[in-house]
Amino acid sequence: MDITIKSYLRFCEEVQKKMFRTIIALLVCLVTAIVIGIFQILALDVTTIGNIVQDPNVVDLAKYQGALLFGELIFPYTFALNGVYAPIAALGVAGFIAGLLSKSGVRMLFVSIIALALFFVGYAALTVGAAFTQAELTALASNMVIDLGVSFALLFIPGIIGASLTAEEY
């Protein structure tokens, strides 16, 4: 009986360690894509951000800038056709760094799906509004299937490369 309790506790420790690595990779992926997006996609600098923060309409300005940022992060294919490549770089770098931290392709699959879902919901909430329905989300997603697929690939493929570089099991 004592052996089973020890093995169970060891199993719980391993699961906790893996979940921690996945959550940290997700957070780093989100932060990296957003920070690159703020400075490269939106072309904001520190003084402009300071002016936005001091503006009396800070919430409206932040919503507008957030909608632009999330819009470019989930429409990388459309923007690339128009000569804007910063979303590709932001998603690729974010996926690669998250892959380095995750050390696993399976974890990167979950990180990529969750990050893409958060970008999509952020875009929908900032453009449609917080009172959107499932039908509206489904219609929005069905109109942008190619862009969502490209966004997922831009997170997942560099993430797999980063994960394979730091994998613990060979």
For each residue, the residues with C-beta under 8 A, 3 or more apart:
1: 4 5
2: 5 6
3: 6 7
4: 1 7 8
5: 1 2 8 9
6: 2 3 9 10
7: 3 4 10 11
8: 4 5 11 12
9: 5 6 12 13
10: 6 7 13 14
11: 7 8 14 15
12: 8 9 15 16
13: 9 10 16 17
14: 10 11 17 18
15: 11 12 18 19
16: 12 13 19 20
17: 13 14 20 21
18: 14 15 21 22 104 107
19: 15 16 22 23
20: 16 17 23 24
21: 17 18 24 25 101 102 103 104 107
22: 18 19 25 26 102 107 110 111
23: 19 20 26 27
24: 20 21 27 28 101
25: 21 22 28 29 98 99 101 102 107 108 111
26: 22 23 29 30 98 110 111 114 115
27: 23 24 30 31
28: 24 25 31 32 94 97 98 101
29: 25 26 32 33 94 95 97 98 111 115 155 159
30: 26 27 33 34 94 115 118
31: 27 28 34 35
32: 28 29 35 36 90 93 94 97 98
33: 29 30 36 37 73 90 91 93 94 115 119
34: 30 31 37 38 69
35: 31 32 38 39
36: 32 33 39 40 41 86 89 90 93 94
37: 33 34 40 41 42 69 72 73 86 87 90
38: 34 35 41 42 44 49 65 69
39: 35 36 42 43 44 45
40: 36 37 43 86 89 90
41: 36 37 38 68 69 72 73 84 86 87 90
42: 37 38 39 65 68 69
43: 39 40
44: 38 39 48 49 52 65
45: 39 48 49
46: 49 50
47: 50 51
48: 44 45 51 52
49: 38 44 45 46 52 53
50: 46 47 53 54
51: 47 48 54 55
52: 44 48 49 55 58 61 62 65
53: 49 50 58
54: 50 51 58
55: 51 52 58 61
56:
57: 60 61
58: 52 53 54 55 61 62
59: 62 63
60: 57 63 64
61: 52 55 57 58 64 65
62: 52 58 59 65 66
63: 59 60 66 67 126
64: 60 61 67 68
65: 38 42 44 52 61 62 68 69
66: 62 63 69 70 122 126
67: 63 64 70 71 123 126 127
68: 41 42 64 65 71 72
69: 34 37 38 41 42 65 66 72 73
70: 66 67 73 74 119 120 122 123 126
71: 67 68 74 75 123 127
72: 37 41 68 69 75 76 79 84 86 87
73: 33 37 41 69 70 76 87 90 91 119 123 151
74: 70 71 116 119 120 123 144 147 148 151
75: 71 72 78 79 87 144 147 151
76: 72 73 79 80 87 88 91 147 150 151 154
77: 80 81 146 147 150
78: 75 81 82 147
79: 72 75 76 82 84 85 86 87
80: 76 77 83 84 85 87 88
81: 77 78
82: 78 79
83: 80
84: 41 72 79 80 87
85: 79 80 88 89
86: 36 37 40 41 72 79 89 90
87: 37 41 72 73 75 76 79 80 84 90 91
88: 76 80 85 91 92 154
89: 36 40 85 86 92 93
90: 32 33 36 37 40 41 73 86 87 93 94
91: 33 73 76 87 88 94 95 151 154 155
92: 88 89 95 96 154 158
93: 32 33 36 89 90 96 97 158
94: 28 29 30 32 33 36 90 91 97 98 115 155
95: 29 91 92 98 99 108 112 154 155 156 157 158 159 162
96: 92 93 99 100 158 159 161 162
97: 28 29 32 93 94 100 101 162
98: 25 26 28 29 32 94 95 101 102 108 111 115 155 159 162
99: 25 95 96 102 108 158 159 160 161 162 163 164 165 166
100: 96 97 103 162 163 165 166
101: 21 24 25 28 97 98 162 166
102: 21 22 25 98 99 107 108 111 159 162 163
103: 21 100 107 163 166 167 168
104: 18 21 107 108 163 167
105: 108 109 159 160 163 164
106: 109 110
107: 18 21 22 25 102 103 104 110 111 163
108: 25 95 98 99 102 104 105 111 112 156 159 160 162 163
109: 105 106 112 113 156
110: 22 26 106 107 113 114
111: 22 25 26 29 98 102 107 108 114 115 155 159
112: 95 108 109 115 116 152 155 156 159
113: 109 110 116 117 152
114: 26 110 111 117 118
115: 26 29 30 33 94 98 111 112 118 119 155
116: 74 112 113 119 120 148 151 152 155
117: 113 114 120 121
118: 30 114 115 121 122
119: 33 70 73 74 115 116 122 123 151
120: 70 74 116 117 123 124 141 148
121: 117 118 124 125 137
122: 66 70 118 119 125 126
123: 67 70 71 73 74 119 120 126 127
124: 120 121 127 128 132 136 137 140
125: 121 122 128 129 130 132
126: 63 66 67 70 122 123
127: 67 71 123 124
128: 124 125 132 136 140
129: 125 132
130: 125
131:
132: 124 125 128 129 136 137
133: 136 137
134: 137 138
135: 138 139
136: 124 128 132 133 139 140
137: 121 124 132 133 134 140 141
138: 134 135 141 142
139: 135 136 142 143
140: 124 128 136 137 143 144
141: 120 137 138 144 145 148
142: 138 139 145
143: 139 140
144: 74 75 140 141 147 148
145: 141 142 148 149
146: 77 149 150
147: 74 75 76 77 78 144 150 151
148: 74 116 120 141 144 145 151 152
149: 145 146 152 153
150: 76 77 146 147 153 154
151: 73 74 75 76 91 116 119 147 148 154 155
152: 112 113 116 148 149 155 156
153: 149 150 156 157
154: 76 88 91 92 95 150 151 157 158
155: 29 91 94 95 98 111 112 115 116 151 152 158 159
156: 95 108 109 112 152 153 159 160
157: 95 153 154 160 161
158: 92 93 95 96 99 154 155 161 162
159: 29 95 96 98 99 102 105 108 111 112 155 156 162 163
160: 99 105 108 156 157 163 164
161: 96 99 157 158 164 165
162: 95 96 97 98 99 100 101 102 108 158 159 165 166
163: 99 100 102 103 104 105 107 108 159 160 166 167
164: 99 105 160 161 167
165: 99 100 161 162
166: 99 100 101 103 162 163
167: 103 104 163 164 170
168: 103
169:
170: 167
